């Protein structure tokens, strides 16, 4: 573009013929208008994984935009869905180049906040395994800041953190019912994004503590708005998906695109805050009406993703229950820890 403008200006300096000068002027206007129009069109390109903007380098070369998702191999996996009806990718092992994703995100200084709630008996039962396994497998090479929400800050284990990793402990109230702990986390996440996370990170992932990383959970999972397909429902017919069907609840929905698991969700911080705010407001309105959604915050999360389609879906490989046997699961990146609801949950 710059070369074109320079050439046209040179034409003005050498061309004496008036009509030729008018033609050059018209060409210059057309080129300028085209450039502005292309910039206008570019404003509608989704941000998801568009990690490099076109710019002129110090050497005078033009660096081209790179959309990492253009490199995904949607035919790498057979027998599973790799793209939604609205063209969002569903990430399975083998679809992506991990080196390319990591190098690009590192170059663009992507940073990730990982929030986890360890309240009551869940702290002793799961937190140490969760954090130590995250250090091995979660977003390796990127800046990561852990946010541990707990009612017992002094009991958080000391974990040796790698380079560019930090941990912040935030004390929260312990509610009398585990259901309230689950539902109220949305307000805490939203408040923390506003007060702290936005000063340190541009992506947020929110995970349940009763899980363990077993394989790479890397930058291929990053996107504008990220939802996790529930391991128990992805092969079941839609009529068996357990959406909240109570018409008095704000989470009520008759059908949806997928059934999403609230144990994993994430995205750019503004998208995660929007989700958390939506869920919290729905929960509070339900409380005013003496209603509680079937699966608490997960029901509200599914309603949000029905209304606001996620731009990236993680396959069940990213949150898997090893009690299930399924040939579709090539690598279980994150697995469910053994559940002891009878002893860990307050009734």
C-alpha positions in Angstrom: 0.0 0.0 0.0 2.8 2.4 0.9 4.6 1.6 -2.3 1.5 2.3 -4.3 1.1 5.7 -2.7 4.7 6.5 -3.2 4.5 5.6 -6.9 1.5 7.7 -7.4 3.1 10.7 -5.7 6.1 10.2 -8.0 3.7 10.3 -11.0 2.5 13.8 -9.9 6.1 15.1 -9.9 6.9 13.9 -13.4 3.7 14.0 -15.3 3.1 17.4 -17.0 -0.1 16.4 -18.8 -3.1 17.8 -16.9 -5.5 14.9 -17.9 -2.9 12.3 -16.8 -2.6 14.1 -13.5 -6.4 13.9 -13.0 -6.3 10.2 -13.7 -3.5 9.7 -11.2 -5.5 11.6 -8.6 -8.5 9.4 -9.2 -6.4 6.3 -8.8 -5.0 7.6 -5.6 -8.5 8.2 -4.2 -9.6 4.7 -5.2 -6.6 3.1 -3.5 -7.1 5.2 -0.3 -10.9 4.4 -0.3 -10.1 0.6 -0.8 -7.7 0.7 2.2 -10.2 2.3 4.4 -12.9 -0.1 3.3 -10.7 -3.1 4.0 -10.0 -1.8 7.5 -13.8 -1.4 8.0 -14.3 -5.0 7.0 -11.5 -6.2 9.2 -13.4 -4.8 12.2 -15.9 -7.6 11.8 -13.4 -10.4 12.0 -13.8 -12.4 15.2 -11.0 -11.8 17.7 -10.7 -15.5 18.5 -7.1 -16.5 18.0 -6.4 -13.6 15.6 -3.1 -13.0 17.4 -1.0 -10.9 15.0 -2.1 -7.6 13.5 -0.7 -6.3 10.2 2.0 -3.8 10.9 5.1 -2.4 9.2 8.3 -3.7 10.9 11.4 -1.7 11.4 12.8 -3.3 8.3 9.9 -2.0 6.3 8.3 -5.4 5.8 4.6 -6.0 6.4 3.8 -8.6 9.0 0.6 -10.4 8.0 -2.3 -11.3 10.3 -2.3 -14.9 11.4 -5.5 -16.7 12.4 -4.3 -19.8 14.2 -7.7 -21.6 13.7 -7.0 -21.5 10.0 -4.3 -24.1 10.7 -6.7 -26.5 12.4 -7.2 -29.9 10.6 -10.9 -30.5 10.9 -10.6 -33.9 9.2 -7.9 -35.2 11.5 -10.5 -37.0 13.7 -13.1 -39.4 12.3 -16.4 -40.2 13.9 -16.6 -37.0 16.0 -17.8 -33.5 15.4 -15.0 -31.0 15.0 -17.0 -27.9 14.2 -20.3 -26.5 15.3 -23.1 -25.3 13.1 -22.0 -21.7 13.7 -18.4 -22.7 12.6 -16.8 -22.7 16.1 -14.0 -25.3 16.4 -14.4 -28.3 18.7 -10.8 -29.1 19.8 -9.7 -32.7 19.8 -6.2 -34.1 20.0 -4.5 -34.2 16.6 -6.3 -31.2 15.1 -3.7 -28.6 16.1 0.0 -27.9 15.9 1.0 -27.4 19.6 4.3 -25.8 18.7 2.7 -23.2 16.4 0.0 -22.3 19.0 2.5 -22.0 21.8 5.0 -20.0 19.9 2.4 -17.5 18.7 0.8 -17.1 22.1 4.2 -16.6 23.7 5.2 -14.1 21.1 2.0 -12.2 21.7 2.4 -12.4 25.5 -0.9 -14.2 26.2 -1.5 -14.5 29.9 -4.0 -16.7 31.8 -5.7 -16.5 35.1 -6.8 -19.9 36.5 -9.5 -19.7 39.2 -10.3 -22.5 41.5 -12.5 -22.8 44.6 -11.3 -25.0 47.5 -13.8 -24.6 50.2 -14.4 -26.8 53.2 -13.1 -30.4 53.0 -12.3 -29.9 49.2 -9.1 -28.1 50.1 -7.4 -31.0 51.8 -8.8 -33.6 49.4 -8.0 -32.0 46.1 -6.1 -28.7 46.0 -2.5 -29.9 46.2 -3.0 -32.5 43.4 -4.8 -29.9 41.3 -2.1 -27.3 41.6 0.9 -29.6 41.2 -0.6 -31.2 38.1 -1.5 -27.7 36.7 2.2 -26.8 37.0 3.1 -29.7 34.8 0.4 -29.4 32.1 -1.6 -26.2 32.2 -0.6 -23.5 29.6 3.1 -24.4 29.7 5.3 -21.5 28.5 2.7 -18.8 29.2 2.3 -16.5 32.1 -0.2 -18.0 34.5 -1.6 -16.6 37.7 -3.6 -19.0 40.0 -6.5 -17.6 42.1 -7.3 -19.9 44.9 -10.6 -19.0 46.7 -10.9 -20.7 50.1 -12.4 -20.2 53.5 -9.1 -21.4 55.1 -6.2 -19.4 53.5 -3.6 -20.7 56.0 -4.2 -24.3 54.9 -3.4 -23.7 51.2 -0.3 -25.9 50.5 3.0 -24.4 49.4 3.5 -25.3 45.8 6.8 -24.7 44.0 5.9 -22.6 41.0 7.7 -22.3 37.7 8.9 -19.2 35.9 6.1 -16.7 35.0 3.7 -18.5 37.5 2.2 -16.8 40.6 -0.5 -17.7 43.1 -2.9 -15.5 45.0 -5.1 -16.7 47.8 -8.5 -15.0 48.3 -10.6 -15.7 51.4 -14.3 -16.3 50.7 -17.2 -17.1 52.9 -18.1 -20.7 53.5 -21.8 -21.2 52.9 -23.9 -23.7 54.8 -24.9 -25.6 51.6 -22.5 -26.8 48.9 -25.1 -25.7 46.3 -24.7 -22.1 47.5 -20.9 -22.4 47.3 -21.3 -23.5 43.7 -23.7 -20.8 42.7 -22.1 -17.9 44.5 -18.7 -18.5 42.8 -20.0 -16.6 39.8 -20.2 -13.3 41.7 -16.7 -13.9 43.2 -15.2 -14.6 39.7 -16.8 -11.4 38.3 -15.7 -9.3 41.2 -12.1 -10.7 41.0 -11.9 -10.1 37.2 -12.8 -6.4 37.9 -10.6 -5.9 40.9 -7.5 -7.9 40.1 -7.4 -10.2 37.1 -7.7 -7.5 34.5 -4.5 -5.9 35.8 -2.5 -9.1 35.2 -4.1 -11.4 32.6 -6.1 -11.3 29.4 -7.6 -14.8 29.5 -9.4 -16.5 32.3 -10.1 -20.2 32.9 -12.4 -21.3 35.7 -12.1 -25.0 36.9 -13.5 -27.2 39.6 -10.8 -28.3 42.1 -11.7 -32.0 42.1 -9.8 -32.6 38.9 -6.3 -33.5 37.9 -4.3 -32.6 34.8 -2.9 -35.6 33.0 -1.8 -34.2 29.7 -1.2 -31.0 27.8 -3.9 -28.4 28.5 -2.4 -25.7 26.4 -2.9 -22.6 24.3 -5.0 -24.4 21.7 -7.8 -24.1 24.4 -7.6 -20.3 24.4 -10.4 -18.4 22.7 -12.8 -15.5 23.1 -15.5 -17.6 24.8 -14.7 -21.3 25.6 -17.2 -24.0 26.7 -16.6 -27.6 27.7 -18.7 -30.4 26.2 -19.8 -32.6 29.1 -18.3 -36.1 29.0 -21.6 -37.8 30.0 -23.8 -36.2 27.4 -21.9 -35.8 24.1 -23.1 -39.1 22.7 -26.5 -39.1 24.2 -29.6 -38.0 22.3 -30.7 -34.5 23.0 -33.9 -35.5 24.7 -31.7 -36.9 27.5 -29.7 -33.7 28.1 -30.6 -32.4 31.5 -31.4 -28.8 31.0 -33.5 -27.0 33.6 -37.1 -27.4 32.4 -38.8 -25.4 35.2 -40.5 -22.4 33.4 -40.2 -20.4 36.6 -36.4 -20.5 36.5 -34.2 -18.1 34.6 -32.2 -21.2 33.5 -35.2 -22.8 31.8 -34.6 -24.1 28.3 -36.3 -26.7 26.3 -33.4 -27.5 23.9 -29.8 -26.4 23.1 -26.8 -27.0 20.9 -24.7 -29.1 23.4 -24.7 -29.8 27.1 -21.8 -27.9 28.7 -20.0 -28.8 31.8 -19.5 -26.0 34.4 -16.3 -27.7 35.6 -14.4 -25.9 32.8 -15.1 -22.6 31.1 -13.0 -19.7 30.1 -12.1 -17.1 27.5 -11.1 -13.5 27.3 -11.7 -11.8 30.6 -14.5 -9.6 29.3 -16.4 -12.6 28.0 -15.9 -14.6 31.2 -17.2 -11.6 33.3 -20.2 -11.4 31.0 -21.0 -15.1 31.6 -20.5 -14.8 35.4 -22.7 -11.7 35.6 -25.4 -13.4 33.6 -25.4 -16.5 35.8 -25.3 -14.6 39.0 -28.2 -12.4 38.1 -30.2 -15.4 37.0 -29.4 -17.2 40.3 -30.4 -14.2 42.4 -33.7 -13.7 40.5 -34.4 -17.4 41.0 -33.8 -17.0 44.7 -36.2 -14.1 44.9 -38.8 -16.4 43.3 -37.9 -19.3 45.6 -36.6 -21.3 42.7 -33.3 -23.3 42.4 -32.2 -24.5 39.0 -31.8 -28.2 38.5 -28.0 -28.2 38.2 -27.5 -24.8 39.9 -24.8 -22.6 38.2 -24.3 -25.2 35.5 -27.9 -24.8 34.4 -27.5 -21.1 34.1 -24.2 -21.5 32.3 -25.9 -23.7 29.7 -28.6 -21.0 29.2 -25.9 -18.4 28.7 -24.1 -20.4 26.0 -27.4 -21.0 24.3 -28.1 -17.3 24.1 -24.4 -16.4 23.4 -22.7 -19.0 21.4 -19.2 -19.9 22.5 -16.5 -19.3 19.9 -14.5 -22.4 21.0 -15.6 -25.7 22.4 -13.4 -28.2 24.1 -14.0 -31.9 23.4 -14.6 -34.3 26.3 -10.9 -35.1 26.1 -10.4 -31.9 28.1 -12.5 -33.0 31.0 -12.9 -36.8 31.1 -14.2 -39.3 33.6 -11.8 -42.3 33.4 -14.6 -44.6 34.7 -15.9 -44.4 31.2 -14.4 -46.3 28.3 -14.6 -44.5 24.9 -12.4 -45.0 21.8 -12.9 -41.3 20.9 -10.7 -40.2 23.8 -7.1 -40.3 22.5 -5.6 -38.2 25.4 -7.4 -37.3 28.6 -6.0 -33.8 29.2 -7.9 -33.3 32.4 -9.6 -36.1 34.4 -12.2 -36.1 37.2 -10.8 -37.0 40.5 -12.6 -39.7 42.5 -15.7 -38.2 44.0 -16.5 -38.6 47.7 -19.7 -36.6 47.9 -20.9 -38.4 51.0 -18.0 -37.2 53.1 -17.0 -34.0 51.4 -20.3 -32.1 50.9 -22.2 -30.5 53.6 -25.8 -31.3 53.3 
